Amino acid sequence: MKQVIIIGYGPAGISAAIYLKRAGVEPLVIGKDFGALEGYSDLIENYYGFSKPIEGKKLIQEGIDQAKRLGIEIIQDAVISLKIDDIGFLVVTSKHRYHAKSVLLSTGKTRTTLNIPGFNKFRGKGISMCATCDGYFYRKKKLAIVGCGAYMLHELEYLNRISQDVTIFTHGNQLNADIEQKIISDPIVSFKGNEKVTHIETTQGMYEVDGVFIALGVPSSVDFASQLGVIVEKNNLVVDEDYQTNVEGLFAAGDIIGGKLQIAKAVYDGMEAADSIYQYLKNK
Ligand SMILES: Cc1cc2nc3c(=O)[nH]c(=O)nc-3n(C[C@H](O)[C@H](O)[C@H](O)COP(=O)(O)OP(=O)(O)OC[C@H]3O[C@@H](n4cnc5c(N)ncnc54)[C@H](O)[C@@H]3O)c2cc1C
């Protein structure tokens, strides 16, 4: 029986693991990939402590290596189910089954990409996956946001603060919101440009843009959290001030609980959640 299993070895999970270990708790950390930054070569420029921009994947790997150096047990595996039985939390992965007194969900958010001509070519060249990360470079520009649900609204709120010219492209999907904003609902056919993206071509027309923000993500982790009846609002797990969900002993931190989708915030969440888990285990 583990004291705590941390699902996810991104910034939130690793930060929590480090604080728990130093408090004398032995966490088991299970992660399947580099999370939000998997498959991307984006450079991180806004996180403390790096004099030069660092590749996102390198930053995540540094965190994993730091935890391993401290003797924290880290396993690469995918969690496929999370249940409660008469022993405690039952975490089922593709290879093993583990029991734990408490669980921290730090599984991030899945951000969907687009299988559209020009998407890969202009990713990082006018096409961004993160408004809070890159929006600053597009102040007062002509912007497009591609999405239709809660994640799109989250990113739109930020973009509307930096530009008065933001158009929503739903890419043929139904818009799940009642908002006053310019909306193009035709499917996107391609992204066009030279060095950088300059136009979005849809089935009905061609639209000039300076920047495109993709916000089509649906957090898959919410699916298995829902198996336990965790309260979910706008695709975020709801936690109290101790980062505990409505299920006793089940905590959550990082992108999965919403707010700013940023590394600094995920690291902070992890630290706070670790403190609460420590207190929870002490009182058990
Ligand atoms: C393209 C891009 C660029 C970004 N640039 C910046 C930036 O410049 N600055 C910044 O501060 N932030 C940036 N971000 C945001 C930042 O990456 C996230 O806010 C941060 O990584 C969130 O940390 P997290 O620990 O909550 O989740 P993640 O980093 O997403 O980690 C989630 C972890 O959960 C694991 N996991 C998920 N499901 C399972 C499962 N079923 N079983 C096992 N493991 C699972 C994953 O494998 C991963 O280890 C960017 C994001 C993207 C997508």
Ligand as a Chemical Component Dictionary entry (heavy atoms), coordinates in Angstrom:
data_LIG
# 
_chem_comp.id                   LIG 
_chem_comp.type                 NON-POLYMER 
_chem_comp.pdbx_formal_charge   0 
_chem_comp.three_letter_code    LIG 
# 
loop_
_chem_comp_atom.comp_id 
_chem_comp_atom.atom_id 
_chem_comp_atom.alt_atom_id 
_chem_comp_atom.type_symbol 
_chem_comp_atom.charge 
_chem_comp_atom.model_Cartn_x 
_chem_comp_atom.model_Cartn_y 
_chem_comp_atom.model_Cartn_z 
_chem_comp_atom.pdbx_ordinal 
LIG C1  C1  C 0 2.759  24.265 -27.009 1  
LIG C2  C2  C 0 2.755  24.718 -25.579 2  
LIG C3  C3  C 0 3.627  25.698 -25.179 3  
LIG C4  C4  C 0 3.617  26.126 -23.863 4  
LIG N1  N1  N 0 4.489  27.116 -23.502 5  
LIG C5  C5  C 0 4.515  27.516 -22.218 6  
LIG C6  C6  C 0 5.407  28.564 -21.821 7  
LIG O1  O1  O 0 6.126  29.136 -22.640 8  
LIG N2  N2  N 0 5.415  28.899 -20.512 9  
LIG C7  C7  C 0 4.610  28.309 -19.575 10 
LIG O2  O2  O 0 4.696  28.647 -18.405 11 
LIG N3  N3  N 0 3.752  27.334 -19.945 12 
LIG C8  C8  C 0 3.687  26.945 -21.226 13 
LIG N4  N4  N 0 2.795  25.975 -21.608 14 
LIG C9  C9  C 0 1.884  25.416 -20.585 15 
LIG C10 C10 C 0 2.581  24.379 -19.689 16 
LIG O3  O3  O 0 3.225  23.413 -20.502 17 
LIG C11 C11 C 0 1.550  23.736 -18.770 18 
LIG O4  O4  O 0 0.847  24.743 -18.058 19 
LIG C12 C12 C 0 2.218  22.800 -17.754 20 
LIG O5  O5  O 0 2.987  21.821 -18.419 21 
LIG C13 C13 C 0 1.150  22.148 -16.889 22 
LIG O6  O6  O 0 1.747  21.248 -16.013 23 
LIG P1  P1  P 0 0.933  20.003 -15.437 24 
LIG O7  O7  O 0 1.898  19.288 -14.563 25 
LIG O8  O8  O 0 -0.352 20.444 -14.862 26 
LIG O9  O9  O 0 0.548  19.122 -16.698 27 
LIG P2  P2  P 0 1.435  18.523 -17.874 28 
LIG O10 O10 O 0 2.729  19.211 -18.003 29 
LIG O11 O11 O 0 0.549  18.473 -19.060 30 
LIG O12 O12 O 0 1.760  17.035 -17.382 31 
LIG C14 C14 C 0 0.748  16.088 -17.333 32 
LIG C15 C15 C 0 1.348  14.750 -16.944 33 
LIG O13 O13 O 0 0.281  13.818 -16.745 34 
LIG C16 C16 C 0 0.595  12.622 -17.435 35 
LIG N5  N5  N 0 -0.627 11.903 -17.733 36 
LIG C17 C17 C 0 -1.782 12.358 -18.300 37 
LIG N6  N6  N 0 -2.700 11.376 -18.380 38 
LIG C18 C18 C 0 -2.097 10.275 -17.855 39 
LIG C19 C19 C 0 -2.512 8.953  -17.657 40 
LIG N7  N7  N 0 -3.734 8.547  -18.002 41 
LIG N8  N8  N 0 -1.629 8.085  -17.119 42 
LIG C20 C20 C 0 -0.380 8.471  -16.745 43 
LIG N9  N9  N 0 0.056  9.739  -16.898 44 
LIG C21 C21 C 0 -0.790 10.609 -17.442 45 
LIG C22 C22 C 0 1.361  13.076 -18.657 46 
LIG O14 O14 O 0 2.077  12.002 -19.194 47 
LIG C23 C23 C 0 2.257  14.141 -17.999 48 
LIG O15 O15 O 0 3.339  13.514 -17.366 49 
LIG C24 C24 C 0 2.747  25.542 -22.923 50 
LIG C25 C25 C 0 1.883  24.536 -23.322 51 
LIG C26 C26 C 0 1.867  24.130 -24.642 52 
LIG C27 C27 C 0 0.917  23.047 -25.062 53 
# 
loop_
_chem_comp_bond.comp_id 
_chem_comp_bond.atom_id_1 
_chem_comp_bond.atom_id_2 
_chem_comp_bond.value_order 
_chem_comp_bond.pdbx_ordinal 
LIG C1  C2  SING 1  
LIG C2  C3  SING 2  
LIG C2  C26 DOUB 3  
LIG C3  C4  DOUB 4  
LIG C4  N1  SING 5  
LIG C4  C24 SING 6  
LIG N1  C5  DOUB 7  
LIG C5  C6  SING 8  
LIG C5  C8  SING 9  
LIG C6  O1  DOUB 10 
LIG C6  N2  SING 11 
LIG N2  C7  SING 12 
LIG C7  O2  DOUB 13 
LIG C7  N3  SING 14 
LIG N3  C8  DOUB 15 
LIG C8  N4  SING 16 
LIG N4  C9  SING 17 
LIG N4  C24 SING 18 
LIG C9  C10 SING 19 
LIG C10 O3  SING 20 
LIG C10 C11 SING 21 
LIG C11 O4  SING 22 
LIG C11 C12 SING 23 
LIG C12 O5  SING 24 
LIG C12 C13 SING 25 
LIG C13 O6  SING 26 
LIG O6  P1  SING 27 
LIG P1  O7  DOUB 28 
LIG P1  O8  SING 29 
LIG P1  O9  SING 30 
LIG O9  P2  SING 31 
LIG P2  O10 DOUB 32 
LIG P2  O11 SING 33 
LIG P2  O12 SING 34 
LIG O12 C14 SING 35 
LIG C14 C15 SING 36 
LIG C15 O13 SING 37 
LIG C15 C23 SING 38 
LIG O13 C16 SING 39 
LIG C16 N5  SING 40 
LIG C16 C22 SING 41 
LIG N5  C17 SING 42 
LIG N5  C21 SING 43 
LIG C17 N6  DOUB 44 
LIG N6  C18 SING 45 
LIG C18 C19 SING 46 
LIG C18 C21 DOUB 47 
LIG C19 N7  SING 48 
LIG C19 N8  DOUB 49 
LIG N8  C20 SING 50 
LIG C20 N9  DOUB 51 
LIG N9  C21 SING 52 
LIG C22 O14 SING 53 
LIG C22 C23 SING 54 
LIG C23 O15 SING 55 
LIG C24 C25 DOUB 56 
LIG C25 C26 SING 57 
LIG C26 C27 SING 58 
# 
